[in-house]
């Protein structure tokens, strides 16, 4: 009698990281919250970047904890570096305007992990999924912060354009 077949082992994911979600300074009774983030599996078919979606998220999370430089007014450079690129569009608004309509999701605030979230007149941030993102300068100039979409809106009150696939071509 043959031994029963065993299911293949699930791939081992790196351990989840505990990182702070910065409190909204405009909310009453705001307390520092922590969340466990496992960079979400993400893929954007037809988009090719030197760094994968997973690596981009991990790089950005590391910049929150251990920044390699100051990111003051460098939101586009931040997301470009996250995806392993050294250059891209001249501004965040130029990138949004230059993306094909099939890559953009105007007005949709539920950006998947790894997507780029755009605000007018000229800001971009990296989504971690579930209405959480990493943005430069939002709570202090030069730093990258993990914040909620609600915090972005409350603090800066910018015109949210939508999210897009990370297509830097």
Secondary structure, 3 states (H helix, E strand, C coil): CCCCCCCCCCCCCCCCEEEEECCCCCCCCCCCEEEEECCCCCCCCCCCCCCCHHHHHHHHHHHHHCCCCCCCCCHHHHHHHHCCCCCCCCCHHHHHHHCCHHHEEECCCCCCCCCEEEEECCEEEEEEECCEEEEECCCCCCCEEEEEHHHHHHHHCCEEEEEECCCCC
